Amino acid sequence: MIELGPVPWPPAPIRTERLVLRRSEARDRAAFIELFASPEVGTYVGGPRPRAELENAPEVPGRRPGFFVIEADGAMIGMVTLDRRDAQRPGHVRPEGEEAELGYMFLPRAWGHGYAAEACAAALDWFAGALPGERVVLCTQTANGRSMRLAARLGFTEVARFEEYGADQWFGVWSPVAASD
């Protein structure tokens, strides 16, 4: 979970040209189950979770600071997160670790429409305003071409590559100063 300090959470919904970034609601439950149970979505994040396990979970996922539901045309299509990267994991830009880390997952039907770029850019803009000057990191498997292209499009710069979870990982950093130049 990200420490937001004096930043109120949740923020007012963030609106882009086509999307709304907002806190999760009970009506999102079916979309969360579909998202986490999807074999396509799970390809680069450890595989899908069992649908029965997800259906038996009582809570609505994502009710925490740094977690945005992405909505298009009134329905959840994905999520964007800003969490602290565990200091024990490889990949950091400062010795103590705990950098803000951007994460995202979208339903397969939302792929290929530019929604991830639009939502992630809006979340990064919000973050830059909420915590000025703080860098954000992103880690993705090098085999995930879509995610690698998105990282470049958002302005992340490669810092390192390493192996984690049995796969080669790309690790990059985004700076609000560099991104706005």
C-alpha positions as YAML, in Angstrom:
chain: A
units: angstrom
residues:
- id: 1
  name: MET
  ca: [0.00, 0.00, 0.00]
- id: 2
  name: ILE
  ca: [1.23, 3.47, -0.76]
- id: 3
  name: GLU
  ca: [1.52, 6.06, 1.98]
- id: 4
  name: LEU
  ca: [-0.19, 9.16, 0.72]
- id: 5
  name: GLY
  ca: [0.43, 11.31, 3.80]
- id: 6
  name: PRO
  ca: [-1.80, 14.38, 3.69]
- id: 7
  name: VAL
  ca: [-3.28, 13.43, 0.31]
- id: 8
  name: PRO
  ca: [-7.00, 12.65, 0.74]
- id: 9
  name: TRP
  ca: [-8.14, 9.24, -0.46]
- id: 10
  name: PRO
  ca: [-10.01, 8.46, -2.47]
- id: 11
  name: PRO
  ca: [-9.60, 11.47, -4.71]
- id: 12
  name: ALA
  ca: [-12.53, 12.74, -6.72]
- id: 13
  name: PRO
  ca: [-12.93, 10.56, -9.81]
- id: 14
  name: ILE
  ca: [-10.37, 11.41, -12.48]
- id: 15
  name: ARG
  ca: [-11.90, 11.87, -15.91]
- id: 16
  name: THR
  ca: [-10.07, 11.55, -19.19]
- id: 17
  name: GLU
  ca: [-11.47, 11.80, -22.71]
- id: 18
  name: ARG
  ca: [-12.88, 8.24, -22.55]
- id: 19
  name: LEU
  ca: [-12.32, 6.95, -19.04]
- id: 20
  name: VAL
  ca: [-13.08, 7.45, -15.37]
- id: 21
  name: LEU
  ca: [-10.51, 6.46, -12.72]
- id: 22
  name: ARG
  ca: [-12.33, 5.90, -9.43]
- id: 23
  name: ARG
  ca: [-12.40, 3.81, -6.26]
- id: 24
  name: SER
  ca: [-13.81, 0.31, -6.48]
- id: 25
  name: GLU
  ca: [-17.46, -0.37, -5.75]
- id: 26
  name: ALA
  ca: [-19.53, -3.49, -5.08]
- id: 27
  name: ARG
  ca: [-20.81, -3.38, -8.69]
- id: 28
  name: ASP
  ca: [-17.24, -4.09, -9.89]
- id: 29
  name: ARG
  ca: [-17.10, -7.55, -8.28]
- id: 30
  name: ALA
  ca: [-17.97, -9.57, -11.41]
- id: 31
  name: ALA
  ca: [-15.39, -7.66, -13.48]
- id: 32
  name: PHE
  ca: [-12.71, -8.25, -10.81]
- id: 33
  name: ILE
  ca: [-13.45, -11.97, -10.86]
- id: 34
  name: GLU
  ca: [-13.26, -11.99, -14.66]
- id: 35
  name: LEU
  ca: [-9.99, -10.01, -14.58]
- id: 36
  name: PHE
  ca: [-8.15, -12.17, -12.04]
- id: 37
  name: ALA
  ca: [-9.47, -15.47, -13.46]
- id: 38
  name: SER
  ca: [-8.52, -14.64, -17.05]
- id: 39
  name: PRO
  ca: [-5.77, -16.84, -18.50]
- id: 40
  name: GLU
  ca: [-4.85, -14.06, -20.97]
- id: 41
  name: VAL
  ca: [-4.50, -11.45, -18.21]
- id: 42
  name: GLY
  ca: [-2.58, -13.88, -16.01]
- id: 43
  name: THR
  ca: [0.03, -14.72, -18.67]
- id: 44
  name: TYR
  ca: [2.72, -12.39, -17.27]
- id: 45
  name: VAL
  ca: [1.56, -12.11, -13.66]
- id: 46
  name: GLY
  ca: [1.79, -15.65, -12.36]
- id: 47
  name: GLY
  ca: [-1.25, -17.13, -14.07]
- id: 48
  name: PRO
  ca: [-4.98, -16.88, -13.46]
- id: 49
  name: ARG
  ca: [-6.46, -17.34, -10.01]
- id: 50
  name: PRO
  ca: [-9.12, -20.03, -9.54]
- id: 51
  name: ARG
  ca: [-12.58, -18.59, -10.22]
- id: 52
  name: ALA
  ca: [-14.11, -20.46, -7.24]
- id: 53
  name: GLU
  ca: [-11.55, -18.91, -4.89]
- id: 54
  name: LEU
  ca: [-12.36, -15.43, -6.24]
- id: 55
  name: GLU
  ca: [-16.12, -15.97, -6.03]
- id: 56
  name: ASN
  ca: [-15.82, -17.04, -2.38]
- id: 57
  name: ALA
  ca: [-13.79, -13.99, -1.37]
- id: 58
  name: PRO
  ca: [-16.13, -11.71, 0.61]
- id: 59
  name: GLU
  ca: [-14.41, -8.38, 0.02]
- id: 60
  name: VAL
  ca: [-14.44, -6.00, -2.90]
- id: 61
  name: PRO
  ca: [-10.83, -5.78, -4.12]
- id: 62
  name: GLY
  ca: [-9.07, -2.49, -4.34]
- id: 63
  name: ARG
  ca: [-10.49, -0.52, -1.46]
- id: 64
  name: ARG
  ca: [-7.14, 1.00, -0.57]
- id: 65
  name: PRO
  ca: [-5.08, 4.11, -1.30]
- id: 66
  name: GLY
  ca: [-3.40, 4.02, -4.69]
- id: 67
  name: PHE
  ca: [-5.94, 1.68, -6.32]
- id: 68
  name: PHE
  ca: [-8.04, 2.96, -9.23]
- id: 69
  name: VAL
  ca: [-10.79, 1.13, -11.08]
- id: 70
  name: ILE
  ca: [-10.80, 2.07, -14.75]
- id: 71
  name: GLU
  ca: [-14.26, 2.57, -16.16]
- id: 72
  name: ALA
  ca: [-15.32, 3.03, -19.80]
- id: 73
  name: ASP
  ca: [-18.94, 3.54, -20.83]
- id: 74
  name: GLY
  ca: [-20.11, 2.88, -17.27]
- id: 75
  name: ALA
  ca: [-18.34, -0.48, -16.80]
- id: 76
  name: MET
  ca: [-15.07, -1.55, -15.21]
- id: 77
  name: ILE
  ca: [-12.47, -2.53, -17.83]
- id: 78
  name: GLY
  ca: [-9.35, -2.71, -15.66]
- id: 79
  name: MET
  ca: [-7.36, -1.31, -12.79]
- id: 80
  name: VAL
  ca: [-4.30, 0.83, -12.14]
- id: 81
  name: THR
  ca: [-2.33, 0.70, -8.89]
- id: 82
  name: LEU
  ca: [0.32, 2.81, -7.26]
- id: 83
  name: ASP
  ca: [1.88, 0.77, -4.44]
- id: 84
  name: ARG
  ca: [5.22, 0.80, -2.65]
- id: 85
  name: ARG
  ca: [7.67, -1.70, -4.14]
- id: 86
  name: ASP
  ca: [8.82, -4.10, -1.45]
- id: 87
  name: ALA
  ca: [12.41, -3.28, -0.46]
- id: 88
  name: GLN
  ca: [13.25, -7.01, -0.42]
- id: 89
  name: ARG
  ca: [12.48, -7.45, -4.12]
- id: 90
  name: PRO
  ca: [15.11, -6.73, -6.77]
- id: 91
  name: GLY
  ca: [14.90, -3.48, -8.66]
- id: 92
  name: HIS
  ca: [15.15, -0.11, -6.95]
- id: 93
  name: VAL
  ca: [16.33, 3.41, -7.70]
- id: 94
  name: ARG
  ca: [17.17, 4.31, -4.11]
- id: 95
  name: PRO
  ca: [19.00, 2.20, -1.53]
- id: 96
  name: GLU
  ca: [16.09, 1.91, 0.91]
- id: 97
  name: GLY
  ca: [13.66, 0.91, -1.85]
- id: 98
  name: GLU
  ca: [9.95, 1.43, -1.24]
- id: 99
  name: GLU
  ca: [9.47, 3.51, -4.40]
- id: 100
  name: ALA
  ca: [5.98, 4.03, -5.76]
- id: 101
  name: GLU
  ca: [5.34, 1.32, -8.36]
- id: 102
  name: LEU
  ca: [2.82, 1.57, -11.18]
- id: 103
  name: GLY
  ca: [0.83, -1.57, -11.93]
- id: 104
  name: TYR
  ca: [-2.08, -2.20, -14.28]
- id: 105
  name: MET
  ca: [-4.34, -4.97, -15.53]
- id: 106
  name: PHE
  ca: [-7.07, -4.71, -18.15]
- id: 107
  name: LEU
  ca: [-9.71, -7.13, -19.38]
- id: 108
  name: PRO
  ca: [-8.77, -8.62, -22.77]
- id: 109
  name: ARG
  ca: [-11.75, -6.93, -24.46]
- id: 110
  name: ALA
  ca: [-10.18, -3.57, -23.53]
- id: 111
  name: TRP
  ca: [-6.79, -4.37, -25.10]
- id: 112
  name: GLY
  ca: [-5.66, -2.56, -28.22]
- id: 113
  name: HIS
  ca: [-7.75, 0.60, -27.69]
- id: 114
  name: GLY
  ca: [-5.17, 2.76, -25.90]
- id: 115
  name: TYR
  ca: [-7.06, 2.58, -22.60]
- id: 116
  name: ALA
  ca: [-4.01, 1.45, -20.60]
- id: 117
  name: ALA
  ca: [-1.92, 4.37, -21.85]
- id: 118
  name: GLU
  ca: [-4.74, 6.85, -21.18]
- id: 119
  name: ALA
  ca: [-5.46, 5.50, -17.68]
- id: 120
  name: CYS
  ca: [-1.82, 5.14, -16.62]
- id: 121
  name: ALA
  ca: [-0.97, 8.65, -17.87]
- id: 122
  name: ALA
  ca: [-3.91, 10.07, -15.87]
- id: 123
  name: ALA
  ca: [-2.83, 8.16, -12.74]
- id: 124
  name: LEU
  ca: [0.77, 9.38, -13.14]
- id: 125
  name: ASP
  ca: [-0.43, 12.97, -13.60]
- id: 126
  name: TRP
  ca: [-2.54, 12.67, -10.44]
- id: 127
  name: PHE
  ca: [0.41, 11.16, -8.56]
- id: 128
  name: ALA
  ca: [2.76, 13.95, -9.69]
- id: 129
  name: GLY
  ca: [0.32, 16.50, -8.31]
- id: 130
  name: ALA
  ca: [-0.31, 14.59, -5.08]
- id: 131
  name: LEU
  ca: [3.36, 13.81, -4.33]
- id: 132
  name: PRO
  ca: [5.43, 16.32, -6.33]
- id: 133
  name: GLY
  ca: [8.91, 15.22, -7.39]
- id: 134
  name: GLU
  ca: [8.49, 11.57, -6.37]
- id: 135
  name: ARG
  ca: [9.63, 9.05, -8.96]
- id: 136
  name: VAL
  ca: [7.57, 6.03, -9.96]
- id: 137
  name: VAL
  ca: [8.97, 2.64, -10.99]
- id: 138
  name: LEU
  ca: [7.57, -0.07, -13.22]
- id: 139
  name: CYS
  ca: [8.61, -3.70, -13.59]
- id: 140
  name: THR
  ca: [7.42, -5.99, -16.37]
- id: 141
  name: GLN
  ca: [8.55, -9.20, -18.00]
- id: 142
  name: THR
  ca: [10.69, -8.54, -21.07]
- id: 143
  name: ALA
  ca: [8.50, -11.09, -22.89]
- id: 144
  name: ASN
  ca: [5.48, -8.81, -22.42]
- id: 145
  name: GLY
  ca: [5.85, -6.68, -25.53]
- id: 146
  name: ARG
  ca: [2.66, -4.68, -24.94]
- id: 147
  name: SER
  ca: [3.78, -3.68, -21.46]
- id: 148
  name: MET
  ca: [7.27, -2.80, -22.67]
- id: 149
  name: ARG
  ca: [5.79, -0.51, -25.36]
- id: 150
  name: LEU
  ca: [3.45, 1.08, -22.83]
- id: 151
  name: ALA
  ca: [6.35, 1.78, -20.43]
- id: 152
  name: ALA
  ca: [8.23, 3.59, -23.23]
- id: 153
  name: ARG
  ca: [5.12, 5.51, -24.29]
- id: 154
  name: LEU
  ca: [4.55, 6.69, -20.70]
- id: 155
  name: GLY
  ca: [8.14, 7.93, -20.44]
- id: 156
  name: PHE
  ca: [9.71, 5.24, -18.25]
- id: 157
  name: THR
  ca: [13.48, 4.88, -18.68]
- id: 158
  name: GLU
  ca: [15.18, 1.51, -18.27]
- id: 159
  name: VAL
  ca: [17.29, 1.23, -15.11]
- id: 160
  name: ALA
  ca: [17.96, -2.51, -14.89]
- id: 161
  name: ARG
  ca: [17.09, -6.01, -16.03]
- id: 162
  name: PHE
  ca: [17.07, -9.01, -13.74]
- id: 163
  name: GLU
  ca: [15.45, -12.38, -13.22]
- id: 164
  name: GLU
  ca: [12.47, -12.71, -10.90]
- id: 165
  name: TYR
  ca: [9.65, -15.26, -10.80]
- id: 166
  name: GLY
  ca: [11.60, -17.39, -13.28]
- id: 167
  name: ALA
  ca: [11.49, -14.74, -16.01]
- id: 168
  name: ASP
  ca: [13.58, -11.85, -17.30]
- id: 169
  name: GLN
  ca: [12.29, -8.54, -15.95]
- id: 170
  name: TRP
  ca: [12.58, -4.99, -17.26]
- id: 171
  name: PHE
  ca: [12.76, -2.30, -14.59]
- id: 172
  name: GLY
  ca: [12.25, 1.38, -15.36]
- id: 173
  name: VAL
  ca: [11.72, 4.73, -13.66]
- id: 174
  name: TRP
  ca: [9.47, 7.69, -14.41]
- id: 175
  name: SER
  ca: [10.17, 11.14, -13.08]
- id: 176
  name: PRO
  ca: [7.46, 13.80, -13.11]
- id: 177
  name: VAL
  ca: [10.08, 16.44, -13.98]
- id: 178
  name: ALA
  ca: [11.43, 14.46, -16.95]
- id: 179
  name: ALA
  ca: [7.94, 13.43, -18.06]
- id: 180
  name: SER
  ca: [6.68, 17.03, -18.22]
- id: 181
  name: ASP
  ca: [9.68, 18.45, -20.13]
...
